[in-house]
Amino acid sequence: MNMSNYSDPASRYFSVTPHDSNNFTEGEVRALYVGGAGDLAAVSAAGDTVTFSAVAAGSVLPIRAVRVNSTNTTATNIVGLYA
């Protein structure tokens, strides 16, 4: 993955459906947009899971993730952003 392009705007995006075992079909995202406030449980490529608490509506989390778990995720209208 070419890290030098991570400051460029996203060129592809998709609606995220949180799931506890299904990773994103296109691989790792460069960021997640949260349209509806709440908690978001993201999973890294290494398999680490962290819950971002009280994410505000309209936030962009500049994290690389392969999945958003349904368990512990209350945020809504999540969009994955690819390079």
Buried (B, 14 or more C-beta within 10 A) or exposed (E): EEEEEEEEEBEEEBEBEBBBEEBBEEEBBBBBBBEEBBBBBBBBEEEEBEBBEEBEEEBEBEBBBBBBBBEBBBBBBBBBBBB
